[in-house]
Amino acid sequence: MQKDSIEKLYRLIAGSSRIVFFGGAGVSTESGIPDFRSKDGLYNQEYDFPPEMILSHTFFLNRPEDFFRFYRNKILSPLKKAAPNPAHRFLAYLEKQGKLKAVVTQNIDGLHQAAGSQTVYELHGSVLRNACTRCRKKYPVEKMMEEPIPVCTCSGIVKPDVVLYEEPLDADVTEGAVRAIAGADLLLIGGTSLAVYPAAGLIRYYRGRDLVLLNRDPTPADDSATLLIRDPIGTVFGELMAMFKKEARNGTVLP
């Protein structure tokens, strides 16, 4: 890890008061949750149907048992042992300090909230929320693990509150995310290839001065970045957390 990049990021964060973080699957891989597009991600594994098809609205309607088998094995099961990592904890710390105003995430795992973040815009929903497609009765995530096809007391199918392919983003969530990004003075983008639309398109609303990209691989926004960091985001944010806490104890800020 390059010390000068960490110190530059420290100074950018220290000098900002309206930070927004925009993140994707790479934020949670260090918590043991697989991503989608990497070499070992879900989209590069062999299934009876392509994962993009399985995670579509049409597939959910026509082959619910196959949908839920995949959903339980590949989406829910990794969450059983997952816990927030240093990336989640550092963002929650920044929010508590009044510097970070929002997390905008493409993840559906709820780990930002588990770490203590309060203002989180979940663009693709959350596995922790589930509701009957008929009567809208709500169910905990445990319900989704119990039956081949989770069924409500009214006989309707219980669907996770996640945005499937062919489904639109929630309008209120999107509006809140756009408002947060547009009002930011520093935008941190981490753990995302910026290849999933319309979510990735929201960063075009940013009008602030500095853009920081923390991602292992190149993204379409690299040329616009003030700072590019390729190291694991949990490692980077863990070191930043230590730096901020040390300076807070000393009552100083890096020059």
N, C-alpha and C positions, 0 to 999 in steps of 0.2 A: 504494500500500500504506500502511496506517495505522500509523505508528510506535508509537502507544500500544498497539495490539493485539499487535504483535511483542514489545514490551517486557513486556507482561503475560504472553504465552505463554512468554517467556524465564524469567520469574520462577516460573511454575508448574512448568516443567521443572526449573529449578535447585533448587526446593524439594521435588522428588519423588525417590523412590528405587526405586519399583516401577512403572515406566511400561510400558504396553502400547499398541501401535499396531494399530488395526483399519483396513485399507485396501481399496480397490477399484480399478477400472480407471483412475480419474483419476490415480492415482499414476504410471502408466506412459505416459500420453498424451504427457508431455513427453519421453519416450524414443522417440517416433514410433510407438507402438502404439495403434491406434484403440480407442476404447471401444465400448460397445454401444448406449447409450440416448440419446446426445446427437444434435443435429441431423444431424451427419455420421457418426454411429456405424453399426455394422453392422446394427442393427435398423431403420434408416431408409433402407436401400438396397434396390434392386429385384433380386430373384433369382427363379429358377424356382419355388422353394419358400421359405416364410418361414424366416429363420435359426433361429428357435426350433424349427422342425420338423427342419431339417437337423442341428442339434446335439442331437438326441434319441437315446435308446437304440434306439428302434424304427426310426428312419431309418438308423442305423448298421447295424443287422442286415439291413434290407430293401434298402437302396440304398447299399452300401458305396462304390462307385465315385464316386457323386455326393457322398457324405459327405467322402471324402478329397480330392476336387477342391476343395471349399469350404474344407476344413481347411488344405490346403496354401496356397491362394491368400490366404485371409483371416486365418488364425491364425498359420501358420508363417512365411510370407514376410516380414511386417513385423518378425519377430524377428531376421532376418539381420543387420540393421544397428543393432539396438537395443542400447543400453548403459545402465547405471545412471545416473540423473540425480541432482541434489542431494537430492531427497527420499530416495531409497534410501541415498545415502551418509551423510546426516545420521542416519538411524535406525541404521545400522551403527556410526557414531561413538558414539551414545548407549549402544548395547549394550556397546561396548568400554570405555566409561567406567563401566560397571556400573549405569547408571541405567535403561536399557530392558531389560525381562525377556523380551519376546517380540514378534514381529510376527505378527499374524493377518491373512492376506491372502486375498482372493477371486481374485487374479490367478494365472495359470498360466504366467507367463513366466520365472520363476527369477531375476529381476533383483535381488531382495533378497539372495539368496545370492551373486550375482555381485558385489554391492557389499561383501560381507563379513559380512552378518548370519548368525548361527549358529542362533538359535532362531526358526524360522519355521514356523508352522502354515498349510499350504496347503489351505484348505478345499475348493477345487475341483480339486486335483491339480496336475500339472505336465506341460507338453509335453516336458520333458527326460527323462521316464521313459515307457517303452513296453514292452509285454509281449504275448506271444502269448496269445490267448484260449483256446488249447487246452492247451499245455504250460507256459505261464508263462515261457518263455525271454525274457530281457530284451534290448532293443535300444536303441541311441542314436537321437537325434532325426533324424540323417541318414538312417536307414532309411526314415523316413516320407516323404521327398522323392523316393525312388528309383523307385517303382512306382505305377501307378494304384491298386492295392490292395496294401499291404505284406503280404507273406506270409512266415511262418516256415519254417524248414527242415522242420518237421513238417506243413506245408501249412495250418496254422491262420492266421487273420487276426491281424495285429499291431495292437493298439489302444493309443492314447495313454492314459496314466494321468490322464485328466481326467474330471471328473464331468459327465456329460451329463444333459440333461433326462430325467426318469423314473428317475434313479439316485440312491441315497442318498449322503449324505456319509460319509466314512470315520469309523468310530466312535472309533478311537484319536486321530485328528487332532482331531475335535470335542471329545473329552474333554480333551485337552491345552489346546485353545484356551479352553474354559470355565474350566478351572482357572486359567489365566493371567489371564483377564479378571476373575475373581472375586477374585484376590489383588492386583489393581492398586491403586495409590493415585492414579494419574492415567491416564485413558483418552483417547488421541488417536484421533480418527476422521477419515480423510482420503480424498478421491477416490472416494467412494461415495455413491450415492443412498439407500442402505439400503432398497432395493426388492426385493432378491433374497433370498428365504427358502428354506431355513431359516437360511442364513448370517447374515443381518441380525439375526435373533432372538437371537443369542448375546450381544449387548450388554446384554440385560436382566439378565445375571448380574453386571454391574458394581455394586459397592457403595461405591466410593471417593467422594471429596469433589468432585473437579472433572472435568468432561467438556468436551473441546475438539473442535469440529467445524470441519474445513477442507474446504469443498466449494463449488464454484461455484454450485450451485443449492440451494434449500431441501430439507430432509430431514424425515422424521417425528420425528427426535430433536432438532430445533432448539430447541424450548421447554425442553428439559432441559439445554441446554448452558450452561456457565459462560462460554464464549467462542466466538463465531462468526467465522470468517474466510473471505471469499469469494475471496481472491486465489489464484493458482496455487500449488499446494502445493510444487512444486519451487522456486519463487521465495522463498516463505516460509521453507522449511527451509534453503535456501542462505544466506539472510541470518542465520538463527539459528546456522548452523554458523560463519559468520564472527564472530558475536558471542561464541560460546562459546570459540572459539580465541583471540580477542583477549583475553578476560578470563583465560583460562588462562595466556597469556604474561605478563599483568600481575599474575597472582596475586590477582585480585579477582573479585567477583561484583557485578552491578548491584544497587543498593539496592532 
